[in-house]
Amino acid sequence: MDKIKKLIKKIKSENYYKGQILNIIKLEKKEPVFADNLSFIPEIKKYLDYYEIKKLFSHQEIAISEIRKGNNIIIATPTASGKTLAFDIPVLEEIKKNNKTTALFIYPTKALSNDQLNTLLNIKKITSLDFEADIYDGDTPSDKKKILREKANIIITNPYELHQILPYHWKWKKFLSNLKFLVLDESHRYRGVFGSNIALLLRRLKRILKLYNSKPQFIISTASLANPEEFSQKLTGESFILIDKSGAPSGKKYIIFWDSSFFPKKNVITQTKDLLLTTTSENFQTLCFTTSRKLSELIRIWANKEKKNIEILSYRAGYLPEVRRDIEKKLKNNEIKGVVSTNALELGIDIGHLDIIIISGYPGSIISFWQQAGRAGRKMQESAIFYLPYEDALEKYLLKNPDILIDMNFENAIISLDNQNILTGHILCAASESPLIDKNHFDDIDCENIINKLNEKGLLTKTSKGFIYSGSIRPQDIVTLDNTGGKSIKIKVDGKILEKISLNRAFNEAYPGAVFLNQGQTYIIKELNVEEGVAYAKKENVDYYTEVLKDEQVKIIEIIKNKEFKNYKLFFGKVSVTEIYKSYRIKKSGQVISYETLNLPPLKFISESVWVELGDHIKGKTIKSGFDFDGAIHATEHSLIALSPIFAICEPDDLGGVSYPVYENGKSTIFIYDAFEGGIGISKKLYEIFPLLKEKTYDLVKNCQCENGCPYCVYSSKCGNNNNPIDKYGAVIILDELI
Amino acid sequence: MKLNDYILNRFKVKKQDKKDISQINIPSEIISKNSTEYLLSTSFYPDTIILPDFEFFKNNFINTLELIYGIREKKSINLNKKGIMNLLDAGKIDCFKEEVENILFSLDSNFENLKSRLETRFSHSHKLFFMLLSYFKKEDLVFIDIETKELFFESVIITTGLGYFENEKFIIKQFTILNDAAEFEILYDIVKYLKNKKAFITFNGKTFDIPFIENRLSYYSIDHKNFEHFFNFDLLHFSKRAFKNESNSFSLKDIEKNILNKKRKNDISSEQVEIYYSNYLKTGNLKYLNPIIYHNNEDIKGMYFLLKKICEKWTK
């Protein structure tokens, strides 16, 4: 019997085990697929020999030969399959051929930048290849920056730095004129609002590169996605060769789906702690991921209280660097058996190979799930991943439908090039970097209309050299890459700014009376002054949390696309949304303690929406079958929204919805809209994949074993009407009709 | 019903159709290029500056023992007490011999080498850097000062003032945009003015004026390689050293007041430049540009007299 099977047997004998293991999926050991015969320059050969790499994997071979041919590539293979090496090799070969060659590596985080730099420096040390590589970011001293711009072959930076340095492109003349490669590693991070900003930032970069006659090759790496080609095209405006078949080996893996509801007396957090204690006592090195800093601390404290002989540590981004480095080292050297972490340990930090991963709570996307899971069994050893979902429709759905998680090909990374607010900001930045001359400013995006409007408003001026920037504030200081540029609210504590959040988020999280979370600390919001753009907060330790309740109204402005089906019509278009935040509830350990009313102005914004117009007979059929139609359509709306993030990666708050038993036009209609001014492309994607969404939603509701609806199927914690009326079985009738 | 145009027009400022050049106090002309216009104002003054000559620089150089590595002011005084007064004396001592030879060699070598040598020992405010003026003829020098819409480098230059020596006169040429589109035309023409020059005289030009202009030239892809290597005599830094006991503020206006005993009349501040420019844009009346042009003209004149004062003080 193998080790993992023994462990499972042991778990099943524990007191806390009440049949929670719902499903065990075994992923068989995967043998490596090697490249046939790739030749290398002697230096690279030396490097490979040093690590006793006799042959590269097949996907690395394809990547290297396509890059050598001068093609743009996107590598979408799992974590730790050796993507970095696949592009480092051809980049270094080219630098050896021509020492003037330069390459720009863009990483979403500092930790990842450091990792790449260490890899390159290590290659340099082993091979004695002659090249200069370094990190260029906000922490680089200015005298060093000057040298790097002149001397470096490879510069590793992040999007925030790129955004700031583009106006000074002339200082980068040498580097940009010789730019052969543009590498975007871990690019699946560039999605949603952030990704849409990055897509426009890259178009600004491409525009500048034209000034220096540079047309670099794009090299993109990403986790597995449903839409790698569409994603990479939208991100960069280029076309790519997709490499998605990994030749890397993997050890046997068990994915164990744990349904904590089998033991209602113990909540999922306590069960996580129980499991962690069993795996570590059985001598398996275990890393447990949780969804918040607070939970990771709690699990550690409880675990250490219960078994004093096993040291369990916790890890999060807020710790001092020395403390973090120490934990990482201990993990790597197998000096500690167990660590409880937030997603801070998900990526880019070398902690070696672990036996067991416990994922307590869905990390928000399938990509993140696999990045956490990928921490186990990186070499060929056997490993296991325990997944303990929390009380949530989407999580429960994944528990019941493991194929969605295993397949990894359902998630679409969303990028919108249509959000007028984001586009306006980047057009102004671009105009300040070099006059807007020809019409194809951002190759595939039509900007003419906005440029003319900005000219009328006096923010751009037409000159013989093109449109120049005439605003009175530096545009790069106004445009930030993680929001849409709309109104924001500063959260202030004792006169100091704690955080800046969007107006939409402020209405959801920073209303008077709300418990606001920042770095694990709780604050109470005393006042939200929309006009001043400030929310005043006070630091208070409380053991409850708050949830806002809102009503939504949607008005159709413009139908952009529509499709007709047998029993329904599907639309995508522009809508005007009015959200009325009427009250909030105070909750403690999942129980509602009280309801409080709110007095906030309505939040109005224009967005994009997908909407379903139900055939007239559906209402009759629902009523005839003895169900409440108003409750049925409401329940259908909740469950459709709940599953949407599986198909269009987003946060639960990124979408809003409203259902009308009778809309203005007399039709029964369900709206799902992007909760951002101008929209961010989520509902646009939902329009495309709606048949799949409704099919999976039907499975979710129909197969839920609850009696009359529960948080796992048709209840929503954000519902302004407190899930009233709600009719689960009526929803099954509607969803059945849609299929 | 059609709205009454008369009533509507009462809500708008009346724009002047034809620009009345007599509104500008300094003799000016309107230059039209590529369907845009700028204002070129010219004024000149008698020139009485005497720049340090090369012999003077050489003497000072040789007398500066601090050029030797490891010697700072204190050690230099100690050496003086022992009768070692200059580099020639120091060259007779074995431990300094080789280095002194190298230092003296740099004096005979080209300007760039000499400058690099100085840079290894002193900050740019050092007297010897100022005396590098002796390497230039008066015709090589150009004073430069700009007035901008905003302080960030992505904004527009409204007035560019140049000052230069010609036929024993100090001439000030000022280029002022009459709309944002004229900025390119001015920059394009200014590069021609700078063609035969070799060094800038500025006040805080190292951090502001010169990089600002460079950024704007690059923005419009105007080639300006020739003055990337101009030496910049930034009078702000020399003033801080020369007058450290005589003034506690080092804005150009305060130096003029405290050191040159000059007080500007009705001058505006740099922050007001944008307000006057937008008043001009709103009305089309050139008179609103007067305070900007006056302010810029005063700045360049101020730099001229400041240069003269430092020359007098340091070449006594």
Interface residues (C-beta under 8 A of the other chain):
Chain A: P167 Y168 H169 W170 L211 S432 E433 S434 P435 T461 K462 T463 S464 K465 I468 Y469 S470 S472 I473 R474 P475 Q476 D477
Chain B: N34 S35 T36 K149 E150 F152 F153 E154 S155 V156 N179 D180 A181 E183 F184 E185 E214 N215 S218 Y219 Y220 S221 E274
